[in-house]
Amino acid sequence: MTSSESSRPGFTDTLGILKLLAGITLLVALSWEILGGNHVHLSDTYLTIQFFVCMIFLYDFLFRLIQSGQKFRFFVRHLFYLLISVPYLTLLSWADLRMTHDWGILVGLIPMLRAFLAMFIIVQWMARGSRMQWLFAAYLFTVVTFTYLSALVFYDYEVLVNPHLHGFGNALWWAWMNVTTVGAAIFPVTAVGKVLSVLLPSLGMMFFPIFTTYILQEYAVKKGSEDTPSEV
C-alpha cells in the first residue's frame, strides 16, 4: 500500500468533518438571514457564505468521483448530490438576474438539503448501536431539523402579512404544534405557509409509528431480560 492510499481514509474523515461544519455554518447563516434580515433583499454576506459552502460540497463530489473506480456509474447514481450542491443564487447574481427575497429563500433552501445530508454524521454518532437505534436517531434528527427549518421559512413569509404572528417564537410554536398534529391558532395567509401547514402534520403522522416501534422494542428487550432467570 502506498503512502497516498494509506492517507485517503484520514483525508476522507477530515472532509466529512469539513462538510459537517459547512452544513452547520449554512444553517446558522440562513437563520441569521431570516431572523436578522429585512425580508426584502438577501444580504451579500449570506450569498458569500452559501457560495463557499457549496464549493466544499462540490469539491467533495469531485473528490469522490475521482476516487471511484466506475466514474460514469458514480456520476449517474450521485447526480442528485451534484444538483443540490450548486450555488444557484450566486450564479444568478453573476448573471445579473435579480430575485425577490421570497424566491431567493426558496432557491437558497436547495443547498440546505445537501447540508442536512452532511449533518447526518451526527446521526451516525448518536446511533452506534442497533439498526433500530439508528432509525430512531435519524427520526429525531429529521423531525427537529425539518420543524426548525419550517419555522424559519414560515416566519420569513408570514411575518410581514400575518397579523397573528408575533416573533419567531410564535413561528416555532406553530411548527411544533403542527408536526405533532395538534394544530395552532395561527393560520397561514401565504401560499408557502399553507403548503408547510400540510407538510408538517404529514411528516408527523409518517414518523410517529417509528417512535412507537422504538419504544415498544426497547420495552420488549428490557422485559425479556428481566424475565430471563439468572444462573445460581
C-alpha positions in Angstrom: 0.0 0.0 0.0 1.4 3.4 -1.0 1.5 6.4 1.4 -1.1 8.2 -0.7 -3.5 5.2 -0.4 -3.0 4.9 3.3 -3.7 8.6 3.8 -7.0 8.5 1.9 -9.1 7.3 4.9 -7.8 10.1 7.1 -8.4 12.7 4.4 -11.9 11.3 3.8 -12.7 11.7 7.6 -11.3 15.2 7.5 -13.5 16.0 4.5 -16.5 14.6 6.3 -15.9 16.8 9.3 -15.5 19.8 7.0 -18.8 19.0 5.3 -20.4 18.8 8.7 -19.1 22.2 9.7 -20.1 23.6 6.4 -23.7 22.3 6.8 -23.9 23.8 10.3 -22.5 27.1 9.0 -25.1 27.3 6.3 -27.9 26.6 8.7 -26.7 29.3 11.0 -26.3 31.7 8.1 -29.8 31.0 6.9 -31.2 31.5 10.4 -29.3 34.8 10.8 -30.5 36.0 7.3 -34.1 35.3 8.2 -34.2 36.4 11.8 -32.0 39.5 11.3 -32.7 40.4 7.7 -35.2 42.8 6.2 -37.3 40.1 4.5 -37.0 42.1 1.2 -33.4 41.5 0.0 -30.8 38.8 0.5 -27.6 40.1 2.1 -24.2 39.8 0.3 -22.9 38.1 3.4 -25.4 35.2 3.1 -24.7 34.8 -0.6 -20.9 34.7 0.1 -21.3 32.1 2.8 -23.6 29.9 0.7 -21.1 30.1 -2.2 -18.2 28.8 -0.2 -20.2 26.1 1.5 -21.4 24.9 -1.9 -17.8 24.9 -3.1 -17.0 22.5 -0.3 -19.9 20.2 -1.3 -18.8 20.3 -5.0 -15.2 19.6 -4.0 -16.4 16.5 -2.0 -18.4 15.3 -5.0 -15.4 15.8 -7.4 -13.0 14.1 -4.9 -15.2 11.0 -4.6 -15.8 10.9 -8.4 -12.0 10.8 -9.0 -11.6 8.1 -6.4 -14.4 6.0 -7.8 -13.4 3.0 -9.9 -16.6 3.4 -12.1 -16.8 7.1 -12.7 -19.8 7.2 -15.0 -21.8 4.9 -12.7 -20.9 7.1 -9.7 -21.8 10.2 -11.6 -25.2 8.9 -12.5 -26.0 7.5 -9.1 -24.9 10.7 -7.3 -26.2 13.2 -9.8 -28.8 14.4 -7.2 -26.0 15.3 -4.8 -24.4 17.3 -7.5 -27.6 19.2 -8.4 -28.3 20.2 -4.8 -24.7 21.4 -4.3 -24.7 24.1 -6.9 -24.7 27.7 -5.6 -27.7 28.8 -7.7 -28.1 32.1 -6.0 -24.5 33.1 -6.8 -24.8 32.0 -10.4 -28.0 34.1 -10.8 -26.3 37.1 -9.2 -23.3 36.8 -11.5 -25.7 36.7 -14.5 -27.3 40.0 -13.2 -30.6 38.2 -12.6 -32.2 39.7 -9.6 -34.6 37.6 -7.5 -37.1 38.7 -5.0 -36.4 37.7 -1.4 -39.2 35.2 -1.4 -37.9 33.3 -4.4 -34.3 33.7 -3.1 -35.1 31.9 0.1 -36.7 29.0 -1.7 -33.8 28.7 -4.1 -31.4 29.0 -1.1 -33.1 26.0 0.5 -31.7 23.7 -2.2 -28.1 23.6 -0.8 -29.7 23.1 2.7 -30.7 19.6 1.5 -27.1 18.8 0.9 -26.2 20.4 4.3 -28.7 18.1 6.1 -27.1 15.1 4.4 -23.7 16.2 5.6 -25.0 16.7 9.1 -26.2 13.0 9.2 -22.7 12.4 10.6 -24.3 13.5 13.9 -26.9 10.8 13.4 -24.3 8.2 12.9 -22.6 9.3 16.1 -25.8 9.3 18.0 -26.7 5.7 16.9 -23.7 3.5 17.3 -25.8 0.5 18.4 -28.6 -1.4 16.7 -30.4 -0.6 13.5 -33.5 0.5 15.4 -31.4 3.0 17.4 -30.0 4.4 14.2 -33.5 4.7 12.8 -34.7 6.4 15.9 -31.8 8.9 15.8 -32.5 9.6 12.2 -36.2 10.2 13.1 -35.3 12.7 15.8 -32.8 14.5 13.6 -35.2 14.7 10.6 -38.2 15.9 12.7 -36.2 18.5 14.7 -34.3 20.0 11.7 -37.3 20.0 9.3 -39.5 21.6 12.0 -36.9 24.2 12.8 -36.4 25.0 9.1 -40.2 25.1 8.5 -40.5 27.6 11.4 -37.8 29.8 9.7 -39.5 29.7 6.3 -43.0 30.3 7.8 -41.7 33.2 9.8 -40.0 34.8 6.8 -43.0 34.6 4.6 -45.7 35.4 7.1 -44.2 38.0 9.5 -45.0 41.0 7.3 -48.5 39.9 6.3 -49.9 37.7 9.1 -51.3 39.8 12.0 -51.4 36.8 14.3 -47.7 36.1 14.0 -45.6 37.9 16.6 -42.0 37.0 16.5 -40.0 33.8 15.7 -41.1 32.2 19.0 -44.7 32.1 17.6 -43.5 30.6 14.4 -41.5 27.9 16.2 -44.5 27.1 18.4 -46.7 27.0 15.3 -44.3 24.5 13.6 -44.1 22.1 16.6 -47.9 22.2 17.2 -48.4 21.2 13.5 -45.8 18.5 13.4 -47.5 16.9 16.4 -50.8 17.2 14.6 -52.3 19.3 17.4 -52.6 22.4 15.4 -52.1 26.1 16.3 -54.3 29.2 16.4 -52.0 30.8 13.8 -53.4 30.4 10.3 -51.1 30.9 7.2 -52.1 33.5 4.7 -49.3 32.9 2.1 -49.1 30.0 -0.3 -45.8 28.8 1.2 -47.2 28.9 4.7 -50.2 26.9 3.6 -48.0 24.3 2.0 -46.0 24.0 5.2 -49.1 23.6 7.2 -49.9 20.5 5.2 -46.4 19.1 5.1 -45.7 19.3 8.8 -48.7 17.2 10.0 -48.0 14.7 7.2 -44.4 14.4 8.4 -45.6 13.9 12.0 -48.0 11.2 11.0 -45.4 9.3 8.9 -42.7 9.4 11.6 -44.8 8.8 14.8 -45.0 5.0 14.1 -41.2 4.9 14.2 -41.2 6.4 17.6 -43.8 4.0 18.8 -42.0 1.0 17.4 -38.7 2.1 19.1 -40.4 2.4 22.5 -42.1 -1.0 22.1 -38.9 -2.7 21.1 -36.9 -1.2 24.0 -39.6 -2.2 26.4 -39.7 -5.8 24.9 -35.9 -6.1 25.3 -35.9 -4.9 28.9 -38.9 -7.1 29.7 -37.2 -10.1 28.2 -34.0 -9.5 30.2 -36.0 -9.2 33.4 -37.9 -12.5 32.7 -34.7 -14.4 31.9 -33.8 -16.4 35.0 -30.3 -15.8 36.3 -27.8 -18.7 36.9 -27.3 -19.7 40.6 
